[in-house]
Amino acid sequence: MLTVRNLSVSHNKDLRPLIRDLSFTLAGRERLAVIGEEGNGKSALLQAIIRPEKLKEWAEISGEIHYPGERLGYLSQEAPEEWNDLPAYKLCMENTAFADTDPGELAELCRQLSMDQELCWSDTRFGLLSGGEKVRLRLLLLLCEKPTMLLLDEPGNDLDLDAIRALERFLLSCGLPVLYVSHDEELLRATATQVLHLESLHGRAEPRWTWDREPYATYVTNRRNALDRQEQLWKNEQRERQIQEEKFRKIEDAVARAQENISRKDPHGGRLLKKKMKAVKSLEHRYERERENDTERPAEEMSMYALFEGIQPVPNGKGVLDLELEELNAGGRKLAGNLRLKIRGAEKVMIIGNNGTGKTTLLRLIENRLKEDSSLKTALMPQHYEEGLNFDMTPVEYLNTDGSKEQMTSIRASLIAMKFNRDELEHPIRSLSGGQKAKVLLLKLMTARPDVLLMDEPTRNLSPLSAPVMREMIRNFPGAVICVTHDRLLIRDWPGRILRLTGQGLEPAEETGK
């Protein structure tokens, strides 16, 4: 059993509380999913349990964490950088637990992870493996250590659709208690038996947590219903306030007119009117104090339609891309052949496929082709944000391209609407969460007013609360979109063509995301 009691975590730099007095337990075969918006302390919670000394480099921690006799297996979001230059087989052979694992056991673990066992003996450097291959290999090495409890930070990141389904099957069948952070709503629906929701209220100054012992789908439904009731209650109170304020205004106006018209020969009447006005004002002040306990309006993230301002739709008949390529190569290796892709107007094209088939390589090639041959403005949202962001700048510095006060004010308003707090606007981008980096990058792309949007896994780091906003934005972007994704909900409701990249080229896909 894992027991957490009264855990609190706060930033050292600005003393902002991330988690306050959190308590929960994990045992048996429970799968507890940690959800919440970007920067709300999900990864910090896992680090507080498994690597408190590392967390203390930037945060204050208090509370109690106990897991007597347990062997915790921890999968961080990113592998150590020093792994990138090592061949896969060397990583495996230098891992004592891997070397001690029985061959039959190893084969079974690979089967559970839907992983080709040959990957363990590959001389390909870890840094050159596909995202899905990296996650599978890291999970395999973790399982070789025979943990009794798993802590997984975004295990589904970079996995293709087949691998995601394999991860679902593994989580459902591993028989271990699992505490995991995930942004994949379908994975959560399929696997989470309990939910721990971390929130930040009042400008992200007040942390709140909810531990619900119901499956994810039930929690989402109940929460949506509660928010709808809260919204309706807030609207009712607003209407009541308007009625009350109008009533006060009428009384004050009537008393004021009477005071203007009263005869100076009637001082007694004047004193009575002053008393009446004082009583009305006193009642109004009391009413205002009582309103401090009114229902708070549910905080919703801003619609990203606001980012479309100034972006004109691409005319229907206008040619956007006419790609003919005999071979797609990367690192001296042929990935695909006979590639044909034509795009016209504001068409939406999605490219799916297994890890390692060359989707990112193809997207980069399309970007270069568009920049060379097209008069249309193109913007790319890369999978790895360091390719598009300056991590040493603050979000406001990075986005403020003309140095004007007007643009600065607009940037701050947009970021706050995207659930950044005011302190985070002054933090270096490198200190932000992955989802926050994605939002900063998206704002940057939209300021270029692109005609064509290229997106590589745009929702991979967004929380289940932010990802729907991004999906809606992508589907309704007024220009053309070419999107690479493994997001099953984005695939399911895609408004255009879905193509699968294979070794034979681009083929129409019947993928629905299920």
N, C-alpha and C positions, 0 to 999 in steps of 0.2 A: 504493500500500500504506500502511496505517496500522500502525505498530508501537508497542506500549506495553511498556516494560521497567521492572520493579521499582517500579511506581507504588504509593505509600502516601498515604492521606488520613486525617487525624485531626481531630476537633472541637477548635477553639481553646478552648472554654469548659471542657469536662471532660476533654479529652485522650483521649476514647474513640476508638480506631482504627476507622475504617469499612472501609478497604481496606488490605491489607498485601502488599507485594512482588508486585503483580499484573503478569503478563506475558502478552501475546497478540498476534496479528497478524490483520489483515483485508485481503483482497485479492480480485481477480477478481470473481466474481458471488456471493460468499458472503453469507449473511444470518445474522448472529450475533445471537441473541436474548439479552438480559441479563435474568435472572430472579432472584428472591430475595424474602424477606419485607420488609414495610414498614420503611423506615428503615435498610436495609442498604447504602445507598450507590449505588444504581443511577443515579439522576439526577446524583449527585455525580461519577460516572465520566464521564458525557457532558459535564458542565460542565468537568471537569479537562482534557478534550481540546479543547473549543471555546471555553470562557470561563474559563481558569484565574484571571485577575485577579479575576473576580467571586466565584469559589469561595474565594479567599484572604481574602475579607471575614470568613469564619467558620470556615475550615479551614486546616490545614497540609498542604502538598503536597510530595512528593519523588518522584524517578524521572524517566524519560525518555519523551517522546512525540514521534514523528516521523511526518510525512506529507508528504514533499517533493513539490512540484508538484501536490498535490491541492487541489481546491476543495470544501470541506466544506459541505454543506447541513444546517443544524440546525433541527429543529422542537422547541421547548420545550413543556412541558406546557400552559402558559398563554400567551395572546397578551399583548402589552404593554397595560397598562390604558388608555393614551391612545388606543388604537385604538377603544375602545368608542363614542366620540362621533363618529367619522368615518364618513361614508357609504361603502359598499363600493366605489363607483366611484372615490371620491377616493383611497382606499387603493391601488387598482390604478394609477391614473394617476400618483400620486406615486412609484411604484416604477419606477425607471429600467429595470430588467431587463424588467418587464412591458411598458413602453412600447416597448422595442426588440424585443420578440418578434414574429416574423412571424405574421399572422392565421391562416394555415394551421397553423403550429406550435401556436398557442394553442388552436385547435379540437381538435387531436390530444391535447394535454395534458388538456383538459377531458373528452375522451372517455375517456382512461385513468382519470381520477378519477371517472367517472360523474357529472359535474358539469354543470349547466345553465349554458351560457356567459353567459346573461343575468344571472347573479349578479354578474359582473364590472362590469356597468353599473347595478346596482341603487342606488337612493338610500336604501335602508334602512341605518340605522346599524349598524355592525358588532356592537355590543353587543346588538342586537335580533334578530340572526340566530340560527337554531337552532344547537345544538352541532355538528351535522354540517356545516352550511353554513360555520361558522367554520373547522373543520379543513380542509375541502376548499379554501377560499379561501387559507388559509395555505400549504397544500401547493402550490397552483398558483403562488403568488408565489415560493415556494422553488425550484420546478422551472424557473421562468423564468430563474433565475440560472445554469442549466446546471451544477449540481454534478457532480463526478466520484465523490462518495461521500456517502451519507446517514447522518445521525445523528438518530434519531427517538425522542422521549420520549413514550410513550403515544399514538401516532398514532390508535389506535382508539377513544380516549375520546370518548363522546357521539355516535358514529356509529350510525345505524340499521342494520338487518340488511342491507339492500341495499348501503349504503355500506361496511359491513365487508367484504362479499364483493368489492366493487370494489377496496378497499384490498388484499385478498389478491391479486387478479389483478394489481394494479399492482406489488406487491412481487415477485411471481413473474416479471414480464415486463420490469421496468425495466432489467435488465442492469447495475445498479450494485452495488457492495458496500454493504451496509446493516448498521449497528449500531443496534439498536433495543431499547427497553424496552417490554414489553407485559405486561398482566395477562390478556389474552384467550387462554384456553387453546386454543380452536379456531383462532384466528389463528396461534398458535405452532405448532400441529400442522401447519397447512397450509403454512407459509412458512419456518420456521427450519431452516437447514442445519447450524447449530452452536449450542451453548448455552454461555453464561458464567453460572454460578450463584454469586451472592454470598451468603455465609452469615455469621452471628454466633453463636458458641458460648459456653458457660459464662457465662450471664447477659448475653450480648451484649458480652462484654469481649474476645473472641478472634475476629477476622475470619478467614474461610477462603474460598477461591475454587476453583472447578472449571471448567476450560475443556475441554469435550467436543466433539470434531469430528464428532459424530453428530447426526442430526435430533432435534428436540425429543421426539417420541414414543418414540424409542429410548432417549434419556437418561432420561425419566421411568420407563420400564419397568425399566431397569437400576438406577436409583436405588432404586425401590421394592423390588426384589429384594434389593439390598444392605442396605437398612434392615431388611427382614424377617429376613435372616441375622444382622444385628447384634442385633436384638431377641431372636432365639432363642439366640444365644451369651450374651447378658446373662442370660437366664433360666437357662441351664445353669450359668453361673457362680454365680448366686444360690443355686441348689439345692446346688451343691457347697459354697458358703460355709455354708449352714445345717447341712449334714452335718458339716463340719469344726468349726463352733462347738459343735454338740451333743457331738461327740467330746471337745473340750476341757473342756466343762462336766462331763461324766461323770468324766474323769480328775481334774479339780480337786476335785470333790465326794468322790471316793474317797480322795484324798490328805488332804483336810481331815478326813474322818471318822477316818482312821487316826491323824492327829495328835492328835485329841481323845481317842482311846482308848488311845494308847500309854502304857505305864507310865513313870513318872518314873525308874524303876530301869533304864530302857533308853535312856540318853542317845545311845548310838551309833545306835540305830534312829531316834530323833528327828531327829538330824542328817541321816541319809539321806533321811528324808521331806522335810525342808526343802530339801535339794538337788534332790529330785525335783520339788517344787513350783516351785522357781526355774527348772528346766529346762523345765517345761511352760509357764510364763509367758514365758520367752525364746522358745520355739517359737511361741507365740501372737503375740507382738509381731512376729516375723519374717514370719509369715503375713500379718499386717495390712499390713506394709510392701510385701510382694509384691502385695497387692491393689490398691495404688495404680495398677498397670498393667492392671487389669481393663478389660474392655470397657465403654464408656460407653453408657448406655441412650439410644436415639434420642429426641430431644426432639419431642414432639407437642403441637400447640396444643390447649388445653382444649376439650372439647365445650361448645357453647353451650347444651346442655340445662340446664346449671346456672343459666342466666339465667331459666328458666321457673318457678322456685320461687315459689309464691304466685299464679301466674296460672291462673285457672280456665277450663276450656273454655266457650265460648259455647254454650248449649243449642241443639240442632239446629233446633227450630222457631222460635227467636227471630228477629224481623226486625232486620236490621242496617242495611240501606239500601234505600230505594225511591225511585230517582231517575228523574224524568221532566223532560226539558229540551228545549225546542224549538230553542234555539240555544246554541252554545258560542262565546263571543267573547273576543278578546284584542286590546288596542290598537286598538279600533274596527273590527277585522276579524273576519268570521265564519269560524270554524274548522271547525265541524261542526253538523249539525242532527239533530233527531229522536233524541235520546239517551235510552235506556231501560236501567236497570240495577237489578236486584233481587238482594240478597244475604241469605242466611239462615244462621244458626248460624255454625260455624267454617269457613265456605267460603273457599276460596283462589281468587282471581280475578286473572289477569294481563292487563295491557293492553299491547299492542304497537302499532307503527305507525311510519310514516316520520317523519324529523325535521320539525318544524314543524307537525305535525298537531294539537298541543294536548294531548298526554298529561299534561304537568306541570300545565298550566292546569286540566285536568279533575280531576287528583288534588287540587289545592288546593281546588277547588269542593267535591269530596266531603268533604274535611276540614272545611270550614266547615259543610256540611250536617249532618254527623255531630255536630259540637259543638253545633249549634243544636237538633237534633231528637232526639238519642239520649241515653239514660241510660248508654250504654256509654262506657268510657274509650278515647280515641283517641290514638295517638302517630304522628307523621310523621317519617320519616327523609328529609330533603330531599336533592336532588342536590348542591346547593352547601352545604357544611358550615357556612360562616359564618352561615347563617340559623338554625342550631340550637346553635352553640357560642360560647362566649366565648373568643376567641383569646388574650386577655391573661392568663387564668387558667391554672394548671397543671392537668393531668388530675385530680389528687387534689382540688384546691380546687373544681373545677367539679362533681365527682361527690359531694363530701361535703356533703349537703344538711342534715343535722341537727347537724353539728359534733362528733358523738360519736367517741370513740376506737375503739369497736367497728366503726362503719361505715368509719372510716378504714382499719382493718386489713383489712376485707373488700374494700374498693376496691383497695388495694395488691395483695392476693393475686390478685384477678381480672385486673388489668392485667398483672401478671407472668406469669400463666398465658396471657395473650394475646400474650406475647413482647415486652412492654416491659421495658427494663432499669431499674434503680433510679434512674439519673440522669435518664432521660426522664420519670419521674414528677414531677420538679421543674422540667422545662422548660415554658415557655409553650406552649399548644396550637398557636399559630401556627407554631412551629418543628418540629412533628411532620410526618411524611409524610401523604399523603392517606389511605392505608390505616389509619394509626394514628388519624387523626381520625375515620374511619368507626367504628372500634371503640369509641372514647370515646363517640361519639354513641349507638351502639347500647346501651352500658351504661346511659347516661342514660335512654333510652327504656324499657328493661326495669325500671328502678327505679320507674317510674310504674305498673307492673303493668297494661298496656293490655289491653283486650278486642279492639281492632281495631288492626292495624298497617298503616300506609300507607308504602310504600317506593318511592322514586324513584331508580332505578339503584343499588341497594344494594351491588353488587359491583364498581362501576366502578374503584375505586382499590385493590382488594385483590389481592394477589399470587396466582399460581396455586397457592400453598401454603395461603393463607388463604381464598380464595374458596370452595373446597369446604365448609369449615366453616360459612361464612355461608349457602351454599345449603341445606345440611342443616338449619340452624336455621330458615330461612324456611319450608321445606316442612313442618317438624314443629311450628311454633308452634301452641299450643293454641287460640288465638283465630282470628278472621277476618283475612285478609290481602288487601290490594289492592296489587299490585306492578306498577310500570312498569319495563321492562328491555329491554336488547338482548343480554343474556347468553344465548348459545345453549345452553349446558349447563343453565342454570336453566330455560329454555323447554322443552328436550327432556324433562326429567323432572318437569315441573310436575304436581302432583296434582289440579288443579282445572280450571276453565274458562280458556281463552285467548281473549281478544277483541281484534279489530283495530279501532283508531280510524281512521275515514276521514271524509271530508266528509259522508257520509250517516249517520254515527252509529257505534255499536258493533256489530260483526258477528262471529260465530263465526269463529275462525281455525283453519286446518289446519296452522299453522306448527309444525314439529318442532324447529327450531333448526339443522337441517342446512344 
